[in-house]
Amino acid sequence: MDLLQLKYFQTVARTEHMTKAARELHIAQPALSVMIARLEEDLGVPLFDRIGRQIRLNVFGKAFLKKVNNALGELEEGRRELEDLAGLERGSILLATTTLYRVADFLGPFLALHPHVNFRITQAITEDMKIELLEKGEIDFCLATASIQRPGIVNLPLQTEEMVLAVPPTHRLAGRSRIRLSEVANDPFINLKAGYSFRKITDECCHRAGFIPNIICEGDEPAAISSLVRAGLGVAFLPIAAKREIPPLNLLHIEEPACQWTPHLVWREKQYLSLAAQAFREFVVAHYTQVSP
């Protein structure tokens, strides 16, 4: 067996879907199937139960996956320790976030100071995906909508931000700048699916305003919400940072109740952080303490 086989097995084990894994790895599905079959032959046991066209990680696969995750994690830490010996400027930073526009604010200034640091950014839609990436050691940090309460996980609260309500250009309140949330109690809402932490925060805002939102569209693509509001499908909660979107949205400040959220920079307590990652963490903290509300 070789490292490539182990990395491919890790991806197949995570997705439990040969075609999806092949697409993610940018290789042909038959070639991936052959590689996994050879790995199973080398080990002398099947790693997956095959039911028709579906695959499921079996007891052998689960046991082997733990060792593979540990081994690849140790090798990654070793590589990054060598980068540190070569200096901060040759380091790399692995980051997961839900929306890419959030990281753009501080990536530019940080790279201006450290132009040779390499970033690898993963768009992880749910907090569970971010936790999985952290626990596997595949990322240094994630930007989370709220704190992640797990043993060994460190949460650094950043600047508390206002949430606003986006309305279509033809909406009856489009000419207003401020509203009470109860004024849209009967409006159709667009939001993320239940289970997302941002959805939980917005549902609590509506509860405090005395109503249950009429969700007519819920999905897992935060970037699509603005487009659906522009199309006139309904109203939606957005972070105040949405004021920078182009074309601009009709954004209304919510006077009552106060709707806010606090993003968190999250990392694993015992994970090795390169000099570059440590410098990035310090930079993000400084950035959020300097930015005005």
C-alpha positions as protocol buffer text, in pm:
chain_id: "A"
residue {
  index: 1
  type: MET
  ca { x: 0 y: 0 z: 0 }
}
residue {
  index: 2
  type: ASP
  ca { x: 108 y: 361 z: -51 }
}
residue {
  index: 3
  type: LEU
  ca { x: 5 y: 707 z: 68 }
}
residue {
  index: 4
  type: LEU
  ca { x: -209 y: 771 z: -237 }
}
residue {
  index: 5
  type: GLN
  ca { x: -413 y: 459 z: -166 }
}
residue {
  index: 6
  type: LEU
  ca { x: -462 y: 569 z: 193 }
}
residue {
  index: 7
  type: LYS
  ca { x: -575 y: 918 z: 94 }
}
residue {
  index: 8
  type: TYR
  ca { x: -816 y: 773 z: -161 }
}
residue {
  index: 9
  type: PHE
  ca { x: -951 y: 526 z: 95 }
}
residue {
  index: 10
  type: GLN
  ca { x: -1001 y: 813 z: 343 }
}
residue {
  index: 11
  type: THR
  ca { x: -1216 y: 1002 z: 91 }
}
residue {
  index: 12
  type: VAL
  ca { x: -1422 y: 697 z: -7 }
}
residue {
  index: 13
  type: ALA
  ca { x: -1474 y: 616 z: 361 }
}
residue {
  index: 14
  type: ARG
  ca { x: -1597 y: 970 z: 429 }
}
residue {
  index: 15
  type: THR
  ca { x: -1839 y: 984 z: 136 }
}
residue {
  index: 16
  type: GLU
  ca { x: -1936 y: 615 z: 124 }
}
residue {
  index: 17
  type: HIS
  ca { x: -2000 y: 681 z: -243 }
}
residue {
  index: 18
  type: MET
  ca { x: -1751 y: 577 z: -511 }
}
residue {
  index: 19
  type: THR
  ca { x: -1870 y: 823 z: -777 }
}
residue {
  index: 20
  type: LYS
  ca { x: -1875 y: 1122 z: -541 }
}
residue {
  index: 21
  type: ALA
  ca { x: -1531 y: 1033 z: -410 }
}
residue {
  index: 22
  type: ALA
  ca { x: -1393 y: 998 z: -763 }
}
residue {
  index: 23
  type: ARG
  ca { x: -1537 y: 1338 z: -855 }
}
residue {
  index: 24
  type: GLU
  ca { x: -1384 y: 1496 z: -545 }
}
residue {
  index: 25
  type: LEU
  ca { x: -1047 y: 1334 z: -614 }
}
residue {
  index: 26
  type: HIS
  ca { x: -1059 y: 1423 z: -985 }
}
residue {
  index: 27
  type: ILE
  ca { x: -999 y: 1068 z: -1104 }
}
residue {
  index: 28
  type: ALA
  ca { x: -1206 y: 819 z: -1302 }
}
residue {
  index: 29
  type: GLN
  ca { x: -1446 y: 611 z: -1094 }
}
residue {
  index: 30
  type: PRO
  ca { x: -1325 y: 273 z: -1236 }
}
residue {
  index: 31
  type: ALA
  ca { x: -964 y: 363 z: -1150 }
}
residue {
  index: 32
  type: LEU
  ca { x: -1067 y: 448 z: -794 }
}
residue {
  index: 33
  type: SER
  ca { x: -1258 y: 120 z: -760 }
}
residue {
  index: 34
  type: VAL
  ca { x: -951 y: -74 z: -875 }
}
residue {
  index: 35
  type: MET
  ca { x: -727 y: 108 z: -627 }
}
residue {
  index: 36
  type: ILE
  ca { x: -962 y: 34 z: -336 }
}
residue {
  index: 37
  type: ALA
  ca { x: -988 y: -331 z: -444 }
}
residue {
  index: 38
  type: ARG
  ca { x: -607 y: -358 z: -446 }
}
residue {
  index: 39
  type: LEU
  ca { x: -589 y: -207 z: -99 }
}
residue {
  index: 40
  type: GLU
  ca { x: -843 y: -461 z: 30 }
}
residue {
  index: 41
  type: GLU
  ca { x: -641 y: -739 z: -136 }
}
residue {
  index: 42
  type: ASP
  ca { x: -321 y: -618 z: 35 }
}
residue {
  index: 43
  type: LEU
  ca { x: -497 y: -609 z: 374 }
}
residue {
  index: 44
  type: GLY
  ca { x: -669 y: -943 z: 324 }
}
residue {
  index: 45
  type: VAL
  ca { x: -1013 y: -818 z: 434 }
}
residue {
  index: 46
  type: PRO
  ca { x: -1296 y: -617 z: 273 }
}
residue {
  index: 47
  type: LEU
  ca { x: -1319 y: -258 z: 399 }
}
residue {
  index: 48
  type: PHE
  ca { x: -1669 y: -194 z: 265 }
}
residue {
  index: 49
  type: ASP
  ca { x: -1995 y: -384 z: 252 }
}
residue {
  index: 50
  type: ARG
  ca { x: -2132 y: -368 z: -100 }
}
residue {
  index: 51
  type: ILE
  ca { x: -2509 y: -374 z: -138 }
}
residue {
  index: 52
  type: GLY
  ca { x: -2597 y: -338 z: -504 }
}
residue {
  index: 53
  type: ARG
  ca { x: -2436 y: -13 z: -615 }
}
residue {
  index: 54
  type: GLN
  ca { x: -2409 y: 122 z: -260 }
}
residue {
  index: 55
  type: ILE
  ca { x: -2109 y: 84 z: -29 }
}
residue {
  index: 56
  type: ARG
  ca { x: -2091 y: 109 z: 349 }
}
residue {
  index: 57
  type: LEU
  ca { x: -1780 y: 116 z: 566 }
}
residue {
  index: 58
  type: ASN
  ca { x: -1775 y: -213 z: 760 }
}
residue {
  index: 59
  type: VAL
  ca { x: -1616 y: -304 z: 1093 }
}
residue {
  index: 60
  type: PHE
  ca { x: -1276 y: -367 z: 927 }
}
residue {
  index: 61
  type: GLY
  ca { x: -1299 y: -38 z: 740 }
}
residue {
  index: 62
  type: LYS
  ca { x: -1389 y: 161 z: 1052 }
}
residue {
  index: 63
  type: ALA
  ca { x: -1097 y: 17 z: 1245 }
}
residue {
  index: 64
  type: PHE
  ca { x: -855 y: 81 z: 958 }
}
residue {
  index: 65
  type: LEU
  ca { x: -989 y: 435 z: 901 }
}
residue {
  index: 66
  type: LYS
  ca { x: -894 y: 537 z: 1257 }
}
residue {
  index: 67
  type: LYS
  ca { x: -535 y: 432 z: 1195 }
}
residue {
  index: 68
  type: VAL
  ca { x: -526 y: 597 z: 852 }
}
residue {
  index: 69
  type: ASN
  ca { x: -657 y: 925 z: 993 }
}
residue {
  index: 70
  type: ASN
  ca { x: -395 y: 916 z: 1268 }
}
residue {
  index: 71
  type: ALA
  ca { x: -111 y: 827 z: 1030 }
}
residue {
  index: 72
  type: LEU
  ca { x: -196 y: 1089 z: 767 }
}
residue {
  index: 73
  type: GLY
  ca { x: -251 y: 1346 z: 1040 }
}
residue {
  index: 74
  type: GLU
  ca { x: 94 y: 1278 z: 1185 }
}
residue {
  index: 75
  type: LEU
  ca { x: 255 y: 1305 z: 842 }
}
residue {
  index: 76
  type: GLU
  ca { x: 78 y: 1636 z: 777 }
}
residue {
  index: 77
  type: GLU
  ca { x: 199 y: 1773 z: 1109 }
}
residue {
  index: 78
  type: GLY
  ca { x: 551 y: 1658 z: 1027 }
}
residue {
  index: 79
  type: ARG
  ca { x: 542 y: 1834 z: 692 }
}
residue {
  index: 80
  type: ARG
  ca { x: 422 y: 2155 z: 852 }
}
residue {
  index: 81
  type: GLU
  ca { x: 685 y: 2141 z: 1127 }
}
residue {
  index: 82
  type: LEU
  ca { x: 947 y: 2129 z: 851 }
}
residue {
  index: 83
  type: GLU
  ca { x: 783 y: 2434 z: 694 }
}
residue {
  index: 84
  type: ASP
  ca { x: 824 y: 2612 z: 1026 }
}
residue {
  index: 85
  type: LEU
  ca { x: 1193 y: 2529 z: 1031 }
}
residue {
  index: 86
  type: ALA
  ca { x: 1212 y: 2705 z: 695 }
}
residue {
  index: 87
  type: GLY
  ca { x: 1035 y: 3010 z: 838 }
}
residue {
  index: 88
  type: LEU
  ca { x: 684 y: 3157 z: 860 }
}
residue {
  index: 89
  type: GLU
  ca { x: 679 y: 3280 z: 501 }
}
residue {
  index: 90
  type: ARG
  ca { x: 678 y: 2928 z: 361 }
}
residue {
  index: 91
  type: GLY
  ca { x: 394 y: 2811 z: 583 }
}
residue {
  index: 92
  type: SER
  ca { x: 43 y: 2707 z: 488 }
}
residue {
  index: 93
  type: ILE
  ca { x: -297 y: 2768 z: 647 }
}
residue {
  index: 94
  type: LEU
  ca { x: -597 y: 2540 z: 613 }
}
residue {
  index: 95
  type: LEU
  ca { x: -932 y: 2710 z: 672 }
}
residue {
  index: 96
  type: ALA
  ca { x: -1299 y: 2611 z: 646 }
}
residue {
  index: 97
  type: THR
  ca { x: -1586 y: 2857 z: 620 }
}
residue {
  index: 98
  type: THR
  ca { x: -1949 y: 2862 z: 515 }
}
residue {
  index: 99
  type: THR
  ca { x: -1939 y: 3178 z: 305 }
}
residue {
  index: 100
  type: LEU
  ca { x: -1629 y: 3293 z: 122 }
}
residue {
  index: 101
  type: TYR
  ca { x: -1703 y: 3665 z: 138 }
}
residue {
  index: 102
  type: ARG
  ca { x: -1646 y: 3662 z: 514 }
}
residue {
  index: 103
  type: VAL
  ca { x: -1279 y: 3564 z: 485 }
}
residue {
  index: 104
  type: ALA
  ca { x: -1208 y: 3807 z: 202 }
}
residue {
  index: 105
  type: ASP
  ca { x: -1200 y: 4100 z: 447 }
}
residue {
  index: 106
  type: PHE
  ca { x: -889 y: 3981 z: 623 }
}
residue {
  index: 107
  type: LEU
  ca { x: -723 y: 3754 z: 365 }
}
residue {
  index: 108
  type: GLY
  ca { x: -615 y: 4050 z: 152 }
}
residue {
  index: 109
  type: PRO
  ca { x: -449 y: 4246 z: 435 }
}
residue {
  index: 110
  type: PHE
  ca { x: -286 y: 3931 z: 576 }
}
residue {
  index: 111
  type: LEU
  ca { x: -144 y: 3827 z: 240 }
}
residue {
  index: 112
  type: ALA
  ca { x: -15 y: 4180 z: 189 }
}
residue {
  index: 113
  type: LEU
  ca { x: 198 y: 4126 z: 501 }
}
residue {
  index: 114
  type: HIS
  ca { x: 284 y: 3761 z: 424 }
}
residue {
  index: 115
  type: PRO
  ca { x: 260 y: 3718 z: 45 }
}
residue {
  index: 116
  type: HIS
  ca { x: 425 y: 3375 z: 37 }
}
residue {
  index: 117
  type: VAL
  ca { x: 196 y: 3204 z: 287 }
}
residue {
  index: 118
  type: ASN
  ca { x: -28 y: 2951 z: 117 }
}
residue {
  index: 119
  type: PHE
  ca { x: -399 y: 2921 z: 192 }
}
residue {
  index: 120
  type: ARG
  ca { x: -626 y: 2626 z: 126 }
}
residue {
  index: 121
  type: ILE
  ca { x: -989 y: 2720 z: 188 }
}
residue {
  index: 122
  type: THR
  ca { x: -1268 y: 2465 z: 211 }
}
residue {
  index: 123
  type: GLN
  ca { x: -1632 y: 2570 z: 189 }
}
residue {
  index: 124
  type: ALA
  ca { x: -1803 y: 2366 z: 461 }
}
residue {
  index: 125
  type: ILE
  ca { x: -2176 y: 2433 z: 470 }
}
residue {
  index: 126
  type: THR
  ca { x: -2266 y: 2291 z: 811 }
}
residue {
  index: 127
  type: GLU
  ca { x: -2101 y: 2311 z: 1151 }
}
residue {
  index: 128
  type: ASP
  ca { x: -2091 y: 1929 z: 1160 }
}
residue {
  index: 129
  type: MET
  ca { x: -1876 y: 1930 z: 846 }
}
residue {
  index: 130
  type: LYS
  ca { x: -1639 y: 2180 z: 1008 }
}
residue {
  index: 131
  type: ILE
  ca { x: -1612 y: 1969 z: 1324 }
}
residue {
  index: 132
  type: GLU
  ca { x: -1535 y: 1660 z: 1116 }
}
residue {
  index: 133
  type: LEU
  ca { x: -1258 y: 1843 z: 929 }
}
residue {
  index: 134
  type: LEU
  ca { x: -1113 y: 1974 z: 1256 }
}
residue {
  index: 135
  type: GLU
  ca { x: -1117 y: 1637 z: 1429 }
}
residue {
  index: 136
  type: LYS
  ca { x: -949 y: 1471 z: 1131 }
}
residue {
  index: 137
  type: GLY
  ca { x: -678 y: 1739 z: 1134 }
}
residue {
  index: 138
  type: GLU
  ca { x: -762 y: 1841 z: 777 }
}
residue {
  index: 139
  type: ILE
  ca { x: -794 y: 2210 z: 868 }
}
residue {
  index: 140
  type: ASP
  ca { x: -630 y: 2448 z: 1114 }
}
residue {
  index: 141
  type: PHE
  ca { x: -933 y: 2671 z: 1172 }
}
residue {
  index: 142
  type: CYS
  ca { x: -1293 y: 2715 z: 1084 }
}
residue {
  index: 143
  type: LEU
  ca { x: -1515 y: 3019 z: 1097 }
}
residue {
  index: 144
  type: ALA
  ca { x: -1832 y: 2915 z: 1275 }
}
residue {
  index: 145
  type: THR
  ca { x: -2166 y: 3092 z: 1311 }
}
residue {
  index: 146
  type: ALA
  ca { x: -2162 y: 3024 z: 1685 }
}
residue {
  index: 147
  type: SER
  ca { x: -1940 y: 2851 z: 1938 }
}
residue {
  index: 148
  type: ILE
  ca { x: -1887 y: 2478 z: 1891 }
}
residue {
  index: 149
  type: GLN
  ca { x: -1924 y: 2298 z: 2222 }
}
residue {
  index: 150
  type: ARG
  ca { x: -1706 y: 1990 z: 2191 }
}
residue {
  index: 151
  type: PRO
  ca { x: -1426 y: 1855 z: 2416 }
}
residue {
  index: 152
  type: GLY
  ca { x: -1086 y: 1973 z: 2296 }
}
residue {
  index: 153
  type: ILE
  ca { x: -1231 y: 2248 z: 2075 }
}
residue {
  index: 154
  type: VAL
  ca { x: -1129 y: 2612 z: 2135 }
}
residue {
  index: 155
  type: ASN
  ca { x: -1371 y: 2891 z: 2044 }
}
residue {
  index: 156
  type: LEU
  ca { x: -1256 y: 3250 z: 2000 }
}
residue {
  index: 157
  type: PRO
  ca { x: -1553 y: 3489 z: 1974 }
}
residue {
  index: 158
  type: LEU
  ca { x: -1495 y: 3762 z: 1718 }
}
residue {
  index: 159
  type: GLN
  ca { x: -1686 y: 4086 z: 1670 }
}
residue {
  index: 160
  type: THR
  ca { x: -2060 y: 4069 z: 1736 }
}
residue {
  index: 161
  type: GLU
  ca { x: -2242 y: 4176 z: 1421 }
}
residue {
  index: 162
  type: GLU
  ca { x: -2585 y: 4305 z: 1337 }
}
residue {
  index: 163
  type: MET
  ca { x: -2825 y: 4095 z: 1133 }
}
residue {
  index: 164
  type: VAL
  ca { x: -3050 y: 4278 z: 889 }
}
residue {
  index: 165
  type: LEU
  ca { x: -3355 y: 4185 z: 685 }
}
residue {
  index: 166
  type: ALA
  ca { x: -3321 y: 4173 z: 307 }
}
residue {
  index: 167
  type: VAL
  ca { x: -3640 y: 4249 z: 112 }
}
residue {
  index: 168
  type: PRO
  ca { x: -3718 y: 4244 z: -262 }
}
residue {
  index: 169
  type: PRO
  ca { x: -3703 y: 4578 z: -446 }
}
residue {
  index: 170
  type: THR
  ca { x: -4084 y: 4577 z: -486 }
}
residue {
  index: 171
  type: HIS
  ca { x: -4154 y: 4497 z: -121 }
}
residue {
  index: 172
  type: ARG
  ca { x: -4394 y: 4728 z: 63 }
}
residue {
  index: 173
  type: LEU
  ca { x: -4118 y: 4815 z: 313 }
}
residue {
  index: 174
  type: ALA
  ca { x: -3837 y: 4858 z: 60 }
}
residue {
  index: 175
  type: GLY
  ca { x: -3834 y: 5236 z: 110 }
}
residue {
  index: 176
  type: ARG
  ca { x: -3780 y: 5206 z: 483 }
}
residue {
  index: 177
  type: SER
  ca { x: -3445 y: 5191 z: 659 }
}
residue {
  index: 178
  type: ARG
  ca { x: -3565 y: 5041 z: 991 }
}
residue {
  index: 179
  type: ILE
  ca { x: -3844 y: 4809 z: 1097 }
}
residue {
  index: 180
  type: ARG
  ca { x: -3977 y: 4609 z: 1387 }
}
residue {
  index: 181
  type: LEU
  ca { x: -3944 y: 4241 z: 1302 }
}
residue {
  index: 182
  type: SER
  ca { x: -4313 y: 4185 z: 1384 }
}
residue {
  index: 183
  type: GLU
  ca { x: -4399 y: 4393 z: 1075 }
}
residue {
  index: 184
  type: VAL
  ca { x: -4299 y: 4101 z: 852 }
}
residue {
  index: 185
  type: ALA
  ca { x: -4458 y: 3828 z: 1064 }
}
residue {
  index: 186
  type: ASN
  ca { x: -4684 y: 3725 z: 775 }
}
residue {
  index: 187
  type: ASP
  ca { x: -4421 y: 3750 z: 499 }
}
residue {
  index: 188
  type: PRO
  ca { x: -4269 y: 3449 z: 325 }
}
residue {
  index: 189
  type: PHE
  ca { x: -3912 y: 3383 z: 446 }
}
residue {
  index: 190
  type: ILE
  ca { x: -3612 y: 3231 z: 272 }
}
residue {
  index: 191
  type: ASN
  ca { x: -3363 y: 3064 z: 503 }
}
residue {
  index: 192
  type: LEU
  ca { x: -3113 y: 2786 z: 553 }
}
residue {
  index: 193
  type: LYS
  ca { x: -3233 y: 2439 z: 645 }
}
residue {
  index: 194
  type: ALA
  ca { x: -3310 y: 2350 z: 1006 }
}
residue {
  index: 195
  type: GLY
  ca { x: -2992 y: 2235 z: 1178 }
}
residue {
  index: 196
  type: TYR
  ca { x: -2777 y: 2524 z: 1063 }
}
residue {
  index: 197
  type: SER
  ca { x: -2666 y: 2743 z: 1352 }
}
residue {
  index: 198
  type: PHE
  ca { x: -2753 y: 3062 z: 1160 }
}
residue {
  index: 199
  type: ARG
  ca { x: -3105 y: 2925 z: 1109 }
}
residue {
  index: 200
  type: LYS
  ca { x: -3132 y: 2861 z: 1482 }
}
residue {
  index: 201
  type: ILE
  ca { x: -3031 y: 3221 z: 1560 }
}
residue {
  index: 202
  type: THR
  ca { x: -3285 y: 3366 z: 1316 }
}
residue {
  index: 203
  type: ASP
  ca { x: -3564 y: 3141 z: 1442 }
}
residue {
  index: 204
  type: GLU
  ca { x: -3493 y: 3268 z: 1792 }
}
residue {
  index: 205
  type: CYS
  ca { x: -3519 y: 3629 z: 1667 }
}
residue {
  index: 206
  type: CYS
  ca { x: -3862 y: 3557 z: 1523 }
}
residue {
  index: 207
  type: HIS
  ca { x: -3968 y: 3384 z: 1844 }
}
residue {
  index: 208
  type: ARG
  ca { x: -3871 y: 3692 z: 2043 }
}
residue {
  index: 209
  type: ALA
  ca { x: -4077 y: 3900 z: 1798 }
}
residue {
  index: 210
  type: GLY
  ca { x: -4380 y: 3681 z: 1870 }
}
residue {
  index: 211
  type: PHE
  ca { x: -4415 y: 3470 z: 1556 }
}
residue {
  index: 212
  type: ILE
  ca { x: -4299 y: 3156 z: 1377 }
}
residue {
  index: 213
  type: PRO
  ca { x: -4155 y: 3244 z: 1035 }
}
residue {
  index: 214
  type: ASN
  ca { x: -4333 y: 3116 z: 726 }
}
residue {
  index: 215
  type: ILE
  ca { x: -4037 y: 2947 z: 557 }
}
residue {
  index: 216
  type: ILE
  ca { x: -4126 y: 2893 z: 192 }
}
residue {
  index: 217
  type: CYS
  ca { x: -3775 y: 2809 z: 78 }
}
residue {
  index: 218
  type: GLU
  ca { x: -3495 y: 2649 z: 278 }
}
residue {
  index: 219
  type: GLY
  ca { x: -3168 y: 2524 z: 140 }
}
residue {
  index: 220
  type: ASP
  ca { x: -2799 y: 2469 z: 204 }
}
residue {
  index: 221
  type: GLU
  ca { x: -2654 y: 2736 z: -25 }
}
residue {
  index: 222
  type: PRO
  ca { x: -2613 y: 3062 z: 169 }
}
residue {
  index: 223
  type: ALA
  ca { x: -2495 y: 3244 z: -144 }
}
residue {
  index: 224
  type: ALA
  ca { x: -2825 y: 3170 z: -320 }
}
residue {
  index: 225
  type: ILE
  ca { x: -3042 y: 3344 z: -60 }
}
residue {
  index: 226
  type: SER
  ca { x: -2963 y: 3695 z: -187 }
}
residue {
  index: 227
  type: SER
  ca { x: -3052 y: 3598 z: -544 }
}
residue {
  index: 228
  type: LEU
  ca { x: -3388 y: 3459 z: -434 }
}
residue {
  index: 229
  type: VAL
  ca { x: -3466 y: 3777 z: -241 }
}
residue {
  index: 230
  type: ARG
  ca { x: -3382 y: 3988 z: -548 }
}
residue {
  index: 231
  type: ALA
  ca { x: -3613 y: 3766 z: -752 }
}
residue {
  index: 232
  type: GLY
  ca { x: -3900 y: 3855 z: -518 }
}
residue {
  index: 233
  type: LEU
  ca { x: -3951 y: 3513 z: -362 }
}
residue {
  index: 234
  type: GLY
  ca { x: -3946 y: 3639 z: -4 }
}
residue {
  index: 235
  type: VAL
  ca { x: -3750 y: 3814 z: 270 }
}
residue {
  index: 236
  type: ALA
  ca { x: -3441 y: 3684 z: 446 }
}
residue {
  index: 237
  type: PHE
  ca { x: -3206 y: 3745 z: 737 }
}
residue {
  index: 238
  type: LEU
  ca { x: -2850 y: 3833 z: 634 }
}
residue {
  index: 239
  type: PRO
  ca { x: -2537 y: 3948 z: 816 }
}
residue {
  index: 240
  type: ILE
  ca { x: -2473 y: 4323 z: 791 }
}
residue {
  index: 241
  type: ALA
  ca { x: -2174 y: 4240 z: 569 }
}
residue {
  index: 242
  type: ALA
  ca { x: -2431 y: 4182 z: 293 }
}
residue {
  index: 243
  type: LYS
  ca { x: -2438 y: 4561 z: 244 }
}
residue {
  index: 244
  type: ARG
  ca { x: -2127 y: 4514 z: 28 }
}
residue {
  index: 245
  type: GLU
  ca { x: -2299 y: 4282 z: -216 }
}
residue {
  index: 246
  type: ILE
  ca { x: -2324 y: 4385 z: -580 }
}
residue {
  index: 247
  type: PRO
  ca { x: -2585 y: 4454 z: -702 }
}
residue {
  index: 248
  type: PRO
  ca { x: -2693 y: 4607 z: -371 }
}
residue {
  index: 249
  type: LEU
  ca { x: -2979 y: 4462 z: -170 }
}
residue {
  index: 250
  type: ASN
  ca { x: -3261 y: 4641 z: 9 }
}
residue {
  index: 251
  type: LEU
  ca { x: -3147 y: 4591 z: 368 }
}
residue {
  index: 252
  type: LEU
  ca { x: -3354 y: 4699 z: 667 }
}
residue {
  index: 253
  type: HIS
  ca { x: -3215 y: 4744 z: 1017 }
}
residue {
  index: 254
  type: ILE
  ca { x: -3419 y: 4558 z: 1278 }
}
residue {
  index: 255
  type: GLU
  ca { x: -3500 y: 4782 z: 1575 }
}
residue {
  index: 256
  type: GLU
  ca { x: -3695 y: 4530 z: 1778 }
}
residue {
  index: 257
  type: PRO
  ca { x: -3587 y: 4275 z: 1883 }
}
residue {
  index: 258
  type: ALA
  ca { x: -3212 y: 4335 z: 1848 }
}
residue {
  index: 259
  type: CYS
  ca { x: -3086 y: 4068 z: 1607 }
}
residue {
  index: 260
  type: GLN
  ca { x: -2716 y: 3990 z: 1634 }
}
residue {
  index: 261
  type: TRP
  ca { x: -2473 y: 3706 z: 1593 }
}
residue {
  index: 262
  type: THR
  ca { x: -2112 y: 3646 z: 1691 }
}
residue {
  index: 263
  type: PRO
  ca { x: -1887 y: 3452 z: 1453 }
}
residue {
  index: 264
  type: HIS
  ca { x: -1617 y: 3238 z: 1614 }
}
residue {
  index: 265
  type: LEU
  ca { x: -1271 y: 3134 z: 1506 }
}
residue {
  index: 266
  type: VAL
  ca { x: -1245 y: 2769 z: 1607 }
}
residue {
  index: 267
  type: TRP
  ca { x: -952 y: 2528 z: 1629 }
}
residue {
  index: 268
  type: ARG
  ca { x: -857 y: 2202 z: 1796 }
}
residue {
  index: 269
  type: GLU
  ca { x: -671 y: 2249 z: 2124 }
}
residue {
  index: 270
  type: LYS
  ca { x: -410 y: 1978 z: 2074 }
}
residue {
  index: 271
  type: GLN
  ca { x: -353 y: 2024 z: 1702 }
}
residue {
  index: 272
  type: TYR
  ca { x: -16 y: 2150 z: 1587 }
}
residue {
  index: 273
  type: LEU
  ca { x: -39 y: 2502 z: 1445 }
}
residue {
  index: 274
  type: SER
  ca { x: 237 y: 2622 z: 1217 }
}
residue {
  index: 275
  type: LEU
  ca { x: 401 y: 2961 z: 1262 }
}
residue {
  index: 276
  type: ALA
  ca { x: 191 y: 3084 z: 971 }
}
residue {
  index: 277
  type: ALA
  ca { x: -129 y: 2957 z: 1134 }
}
residue {
  index: 278
  type: GLN
  ca { x: -38 y: 3118 z: 1466 }
}
residue {
  index: 279
  type: ALA
  ca { x: 34 y: 3448 z: 1291 }
}
residue {
  index: 280
  type: PHE
  ca { x: -299 y: 3425 z: 1109 }
}
residue {
  index: 281
  type: ARG
  ca { x: -486 y: 3367 z: 1434 }
}
residue {
  index: 282
  type: GLU
  ca { x: -324 y: 3673 z: 1590 }
}
residue {
  index: 283
  type: PHE
  ca { x: -401 y: 3877 z: 1278 }
}
residue {
  index: 284
  type: VAL
  ca { x: -770 y: 3780 z: 1279 }
}
residue {
  index: 285
  type: VAL
  ca { x: -804 y: 3877 z: 1644 }
}
residue {
  index: 286
  type: ALA
  ca { x: -642 y: 4215 z: 1574 }
}
residue {
  index: 287
  type: HIS
  ca { x: -861 y: 4267 z: 1267 }
}
residue {
  index: 288
  type: TYR
  ca { x: -1185 y: 4214 z: 1454 }
}
residue {
  index: 289
  type: THR
  ca { x: -1084 y: 4437 z: 1744 }
}
residue {
  index: 290
  type: GLN
  ca { x: -1006 y: 4721 z: 1502 }
}
residue {
  index: 291
  type: VAL
  ca { x: -1308 y: 4697 z: 1272 }
}
residue {
  index: 292
  type: SER
  ca { x: -1587 y: 4938 z: 1366 }
}
residue {
  index: 293
  type: PRO
  ca { x: -1939 y: 4800 z: 1410 }
}
